[in-house]
Amino acid sequence: MPFKEIDEDSHDAMTLVIERASAASKSTWISILVNTLLTIAQISAGIFAKSQGLVADGIHSLSDLIADFVVLFANHHSKKAADEDHPYGHYRFETAASLVLGSLLLTVGAGMLWSAFIKLESPTSVPTVHILALWVSGAALVAKELLFRYMLAVAKRVKSSMLVANAWHARSDAASSLVVGLGIIGNLAGYTIFDPIAALIVGFMVSKMGWEFGWDALHDLMDRSANDKEVLAIRQTILATPGVLGTHDLRTRMMGDMIIVDAHIEVDAAQSVEAGHDIAVIARKNVMQRHRVLNLLAHVDPAQRPDRDHFPVH
């Protein structure tokens, strides 16, 4: 296909990329502001109030702050145009960022678990926390939940898995603040062991989320296909194109939040090569306009060719 056609068909995909980059930058800077304030408040109050749970929650907020800068870095690089070394663009910077986020969460969670286990080995040494810890924990819970709802709304609007990951990172902080708050309440009620138990639970939550994000990103880096629902929708769009009599060997792979598609498109064997090419061009354009597809590589086949993965139009 001529390069001009590829440029024109890619316009919608590039528009989406630019919109997502702008939304990611704005939401991430807001997250940075919130997490900076929370990190300072939680760690300072935790040390003053002698609350291991609140300090652990503050470290979690600090990991969020580091994660935000990772997102900004990936957002800057992922919107770069394709070049000779990266003909499909730089979209996988987002996937790499998700992998870094997962690794960061896993490391922080493991550190929290270790610290909490040490405290639990000598429960009599756990001090009673100051009431200030409860107020700071409550304020942090409200701030993190509001931040999560804002970031998730932005992520869904621009369909960015990286922003979804960062939003749920904020929700994990909200959940951890709730656990820490309950631990502080138990500690103030006379059950001092509740504070390190809360820190232990927070460490487990962070570790679990880190593993899930990292494992998911690793699969995308290994050319995992799009989900079955999206593949079926893409197949239906191809089959709905006038002149397409069937399609087979449809394969997809993730490129950041975008999808690369390869497909064999079946047309009437009696048609000219030019006519078959024109049908493939229209099918490609339809797919790229209706789905988050970065590119579709179409191979034109005569409809009579049998294939076990053949989905003819009935």
DAJOPE-V789418 format. One record per pair of residues at least 12 apart in sequence whose C-alpha atoms are under 10 Angstrom apart, sorted by the first residue. I is the first residue (numbers start at 1). J is the second residue. Records with the same first field share a line. If there is no record, write none. Layout:
# DAJOPE-V789418
I->J / J
This chain:
# DAJOPE-V789418
1->277 / 278 / 280 / 281 / 297 / 298
5->281 / 285
6->281 / 284 / 285 / 295 / 296
8->285
9->281 / 282 / 284 / 285 / 286 / 287 / 288 / 289 / 294 / 295 / 296
10->285 / 288 / 289 / 293 / 294 / 295
11->288 / 289 / 294
12->285 / 288 / 289 / 290 / 291 / 292 / 293 / 294
13->258 / 288 / 289 / 290 / 291 / 292 / 293 / 294 / 295
14->79 / 81 / 294
16->158 / 159 / 258 / 292
17->75 / 78 / 79 / 80 / 91 / 158 / 159 / 160 / 257 / 258 / 292 / 294
18->75 / 78 / 79 / 80 / 158
19->157 / 158
20->75 / 79 / 154 / 155 / 157 / 158 / 159 / 160 / 163
21->72 / 74 / 75 / 76 / 77 / 78 / 79 / 158 / 160
22->75 / 76 / 79 / 158
23->75 / 151 / 154 / 155 / 157 / 158 / 160 / 163
24->68 / 71 / 72 / 74 / 75 / 76 / 151 / 154 / 155 / 158 / 160 / 162 / 163 / 166
25->68 / 71 / 72 / 73 / 75 / 76
26->72 / 151 / 154
27->68 / 147 / 150 / 151 / 152 / 154 / 155 / 163 / 167
28->65 / 67 / 68 / 69 / 70 / 71 / 72 / 75 / 151 / 163 / 166 / 167
29->65 / 68 / 69 / 72
30->68 / 147 / 150 / 151
31->64 / 65 / 67 / 68 / 69 / 144 / 147 / 148 / 150 / 151 / 166 / 167 / 170
32->61 / 62 / 64 / 65 / 66 / 67 / 68 / 69
33->65
34->61 / 64 / 65 / 140 / 143 / 144 / 147
35->58 / 60 / 61 / 62 / 63 / 64 / 65 / 66 / 68 / 140 / 143 / 144 / 147 / 170
36->58 / 61 / 62 / 64 / 65 / 66
37->61 / 62 / 140
38->57 / 58 / 59 / 60 / 61 / 62 / 65 / 136 / 137 / 139 / 140 / 143 / 144
39->55 / 57 / 58 / 59 / 60 / 61 / 62 / 63 / 64 / 65 / 140
40->58 / 59 / 61 / 62
41->54 / 55 / 58 / 133 / 136 / 137 / 139 / 140
42->54 / 55 / 56 / 57 / 58 / 59 / 60 / 61 / 62 / 133 / 136 / 137 / 139 / 140
43->55 / 56 / 57 / 58 / 59 / 61 / 62 / 133
44->58 / 133
45->58 / 130 / 132 / 133 / 134 / 135 / 136 / 137
46->58 / 129 / 130 / 132 / 133 / 134 / 136 / 137
47->129 / 133
48->129 / 130 / 132 / 133
49->127 / 128 / 129 / 130 / 131 / 132 / 133 / 134
50->126 / 127 / 128 / 129 / 130 / 133 / 195
51->126 / 127 / 128 / 129 / 130 / 131 / 132 / 133 / 134 / 180 / 183 / 184 / 187 / 192 / 195 / 196 / 199
52->112 / 115 / 116 / 119 / 126 / 127 / 129 / 180 / 183 / 184 / 195 / 196 / 197 / 198 / 199 / 200
53->112 / 116 / 129 / 133 / 137 / 176 / 177 / 179 / 180 / 181 / 182 / 183 / 184 / 194 / 195 / 196 / 197 / 198 / 199 / 200 / 201 / 202 / 203
54->129 / 133 / 134 / 136 / 137 / 140 / 176 / 177 / 179 / 180 / 181 / 183 / 184 / 195 / 196 / 198 / 199
55->112 / 133 / 180 / 199
56->108 / 109 / 111 / 112 / 113 / 115 / 116 / 176 / 177 / 180 / 196 / 198 / 199 / 200 / 202 / 203
57->112 / 137 / 140 / 173 / 174 / 176 / 177 / 178 / 179 / 180 / 198 / 199 / 202 / 203
58->137 / 140 / 173 / 177
59->108 / 109 / 111 / 112
60->105 / 108 / 109 / 112 / 169 / 170 / 172 / 173 / 176 / 177 / 202 / 203 / 206
61->140 / 144 / 169 / 170 / 172 / 173 / 174
62->108
63->101 / 104 / 105 / 107 / 108 / 109 / 169 / 173
64->101 / 104 / 105 / 166 / 167 / 169 / 170 / 172 / 173
66->101 / 104
67->97 / 98 / 100 / 101 / 102 / 104 / 105 / 166 / 169
68->97 / 101 / 163 / 166
69->97
70->94 / 96 / 97 / 98 / 100 / 101
71->93 / 94 / 96 / 97 / 98 / 100 / 101 / 162 / 163 / 166
72->94 / 97
73->93 / 94 / 97
74->90 / 91 / 92 / 93 / 94 / 95 / 96 / 97 / 98 / 162
75->90 / 91 / 93 / 94 / 97 / 162 / 163
76->90 / 93 / 94
77->89 / 90 / 91 / 92 / 93 / 94
78->90 / 91 / 92 / 93 / 94 / 95 / 256
79->91 / 93 / 94
88->255 / 260 / 294 / 295
89->255 / 256 / 294
90->255 / 256
91->254 / 255 / 256 / 257 / 258 / 294
92->217 / 220 / 221 / 254 / 255 / 256 / 257 / 258
93->162 / 221 / 255 / 256
94->160 / 161 / 162 / 163 / 217 / 255 / 256 / 257
95->161 / 162 / 213 / 214 / 216 / 217 / 218 / 219 / 220 / 221 / 254 / 255 / 256 / 257
96->162 / 214 / 217 / 218 / 220 / 221 / 256
97->162 / 165 / 166 / 214 / 217 / 256
98->161 / 162 / 163 / 164 / 165 / 166 / 210 / 213 / 214 / 215 / 216 / 217 / 218 / 256
99->162 / 210 / 211 / 212 / 213 / 214 / 215 / 216 / 217 / 218 / 219 / 220 / 221
100->210 / 213 / 214 / 217
101->162 / 165 / 166 / 169 / 209 / 210 / 211 / 213 / 214 / 217
102->165 / 166 / 169 / 206 / 207 / 208 / 209 / 210 / 211 / 212 / 213 / 214 / 215 / 216 / 217 / 218
103->207 / 209 / 210 / 211 / 212 / 213 / 214 / 215
104->206 / 207 / 210 / 211 / 214
105->169 / 203 / 205 / 206 / 207 / 208 / 209 / 210 / 211 / 212 / 213 / 214
106->203 / 204 / 205 / 206 / 207 / 208 / 209 / 210 / 211 / 212 / 213 / 214
107->203 / 206 / 207 / 210 / 211
108->203 / 204 / 206 / 207 / 210
109->199 / 200 / 201 / 202 / 203 / 204 / 205 / 206 / 207 / 208 / 209 / 210 / 211
110->200 / 203 / 204 / 206 / 207 / 208
111->200 / 203 / 207
112->196 / 199 / 200 / 201 / 202 / 203 / 204 / 206 / 207
113->196 / 197 / 199 / 200 / 201 / 202 / 203 / 204 / 205 / 206 / 207
114->199 / 200 / 203
115->196 / 199 / 200 / 203
116->195 / 196 / 197 / 198 / 199 / 200 / 201 / 202 / 203
117->196 / 197 / 199 / 200
118->196
119->193 / 195 / 196 / 197 / 199 / 200
120->193 / 194 / 195 / 196 / 197 / 200
122->193
123->192 / 193 / 194 / 196
124->192 / 193
125->192 / 193
126->187 / 191 / 192 / 193 / 194 / 195 / 196
127->187 / 188 / 192 / 193 / 195
128->184 / 186 / 187 / 188 / 189 / 190 / 191 / 192 / 193 / 195
129->184 / 185 / 187 / 188 / 190 / 192 / 195
130->184 / 187 / 188
131->184 / 185 / 187 / 188
132->184
133->180 / 181 / 184 / 185
134->177 / 180 / 181 / 182 / 183 / 184 / 185 / 188
135->181 / 184
136->177 / 181
137->174 / 176 / 177 / 178 / 179 / 180 / 181 / 182 / 184
138->174 / 177 / 178 / 180 / 181 / 182
139->177
140->173 / 174 / 176 / 177 / 178 / 181
141->171 / 173 / 174 / 175 / 176 / 177 / 178 / 179 / 180 / 181
142->174 / 177 / 178
143->170 / 173 / 174
144->167 / 169 / 170 / 171 / 172 / 173 / 174 / 175 / 176 / 177
145->167 / 170 / 171 / 172 / 173 / 174 / 175 / 177
146->170 / 171 / 174
147->167 / 168 / 170 / 171 / 174
148->164 / 166 / 167 / 168 / 169 / 170 / 171 / 172 / 173 / 174
149->167 / 168 / 170 / 171
150->167
151->163 / 164 / 165 / 166 / 167 / 168 / 170 / 171
152->164 / 165 / 166 / 167 / 168 / 170 / 171
153->167
154->167
155->167
159->257 / 258 / 292
160->256 / 257 / 258
161->217 / 256 / 257 / 258
162->213 / 217 / 256 / 257
165->209 / 210 / 213
166->213
168->209 / 213
169->206 / 209 / 210 / 213
172->202 / 205 / 206 / 209
173->202 / 205 / 206
175->202 / 205 / 206
176->198 / 199 / 201 / 202 / 203 / 204 / 205 / 206
177->198 / 199 / 202
178->198 / 202
179->194 / 195 / 197 / 198 / 199 / 200 / 201 / 202
180->194 / 195 / 196 / 197 / 198 / 199 / 200 / 201 / 202
181->195 / 198
182->194 / 195 / 198
183->195 / 196 / 197 / 198 / 199 / 201
184->196 / 198
186->198
217->256
219->254
220->253 / 254 / 255 / 256 / 257
221->253 / 254 / 255 / 256
222->253 / 254
223->252 / 253 / 254 / 255 / 260
224->252 / 253 / 254 / 255
225->251 / 252 / 253 / 254 / 255 / 259 / 260 / 261
226->251 / 252 / 253 / 254 / 255 / 257 / 258 / 259 / 260 / 261
227->252 / 253 / 254
230->252 / 259 / 291 / 292
231->250 / 251 / 252 / 259 / 261 / 291
232->250
233->287 / 290 / 291
234->250 / 252 / 261 / 286 / 287 / 288 / 290 / 291 / 292 / 293
235->247 / 248 / 250 / 251 / 263 / 287 / 311
236->287 / 311 / 313
237->283 / 284 / 286 / 287 / 288 / 290 / 291
238->263 / 265 / 279 / 280 / 282 / 283 / 284 / 285 / 286 / 287
239->265 / 266 / 283 / 311 / 312 / 313
240->283 / 286 / 313
241->279 / 280 / 282 / 283 / 284 / 285 / 286 / 287
242->267 / 279 / 280 / 282 / 283
243->265 / 266 / 267 / 268 / 271 / 275 / 276 / 278 / 279 / 280 / 282 / 283
244->265 / 266 / 267 / 268 / 276 / 279 / 280 / 282 / 283 / 300 / 303 / 312 / 313
245->265 / 266 / 267 / 268 / 301 / 302 / 303 / 304 / 311 / 312 / 313 / 314
246->264 / 265 / 266 / 267 / 268 / 301 / 302 / 303 / 304 / 310 / 311 / 312 / 313 / 314
247->263 / 264 / 265 / 266 / 267 / 298 / 299 / 300 / 301 / 303 / 307 / 309 / 310 / 311 / 312 / 313
248->262 / 263 / 264 / 265 / 266 / 299 / 301 / 306 / 307 / 308 / 309 / 310 / 311 / 312
249->262 / 263 / 264 / 265 / 299 / 307 / 308 / 309 / 310 / 311
250->262 / 263 / 264 / 265 / 296 / 297 / 298 / 309 / 310
251->263 / 264 / 296 / 297
252->293 / 296
253->293
254->293 / 294
255->293 / 294
257->292 / 293 / 294
258->291 / 292 / 293 / 294 / 295
259->288 / 291 / 292 / 293 / 294 / 295 / 296
260->288 / 292 / 293 / 294 / 295 / 296 / 297
261->284 / 287 / 288 / 293 / 294 / 295 / 296 / 297 / 298
262->295 / 296 / 297 / 298 / 299
263->280 / 284 / 296 / 297 / 298 / 299 / 300
264->280 / 297 / 298 / 299 / 300 / 301 / 302 / 310
265->277 / 279 / 280 / 283 / 298 / 299 / 300 / 301 / 302 / 303 / 310
266->279 / 280 / 298 / 299 / 300 / 301 / 302 / 303 / 304 / 305 / 310 / 311 / 312
267->279 / 280 / 300 / 301 / 302 / 303 / 304
268->301 / 302 / 303 / 304
269->300 / 301 / 302 / 303 / 304 / 305
270->302 / 303
271->302
273->300
276->299 / 300 / 301 / 302
277->298 / 299 / 300
279->300
280->296 / 297 / 298 / 299 / 300
281->296 / 297 / 298
283->296 / 298
284->296 / 297 / 298
